[in-house]
Amino acid sequence: MEGTKVRTRCVSVIAFMLLQAIFMSVITPASAQYFPPAPPEPIVMRETPILVSYTEPQKTITINVTQFDPEQVVKKITLTFKEPVLTVSLTIYHLKERPPEVPEPPDTPILYFTIRAHEALLKNVEKAVITFIVEREVVEEKGVDEKTITLNRFFEDEWEKLPT
């Protein structure tokens, strides 16, 4: 079916990267508040900055990413915080390829994305649920069984398969 999209909450082959261990040494004082550092521009396919403000502090928020960028691979993010927040600011990067500093994931990657936010916000996150889509054509092109698609993240120098 041409144009059909595979909808899934998490992708054995989607590589979500929190590049902490690799990039901590290259963070400058001006960028130290944000984590991870922005990926190299040549590998960024799509950059989606998001800023959401509330009049009352929120313990759980859901961001409909398609309101900010309908073409972004990440469609929705739900965050639960330890302490309520008034403002959430983050940037989602859909990447063309794996950053050169990051080792290959154990499974065949379908795509890479990373989410960059202020360190104070990240330290306050208790739980995150990320909803994204993978085009059927991409799954077929990579020769991956859609039932085996999981979400992996690179964190503290290793790839970790996240619960789906």
Secondary structure, 3 states (H helix, E strand, C coil): CCCCEEEECCCCCEEEECCHHHHHHHCCCCCCCEECCCCCHHHEEEEEEEEEEEEEEEEEEEEEHHHCCCCCCEEEEEEEEEEEEEEEEEEEEEECCCCCCCCCCCCCCCEEEEEEEEHHHHHHEEEEEEEEEEEHHHHHHHCCCHHHCCEEEEECCEEEECCC
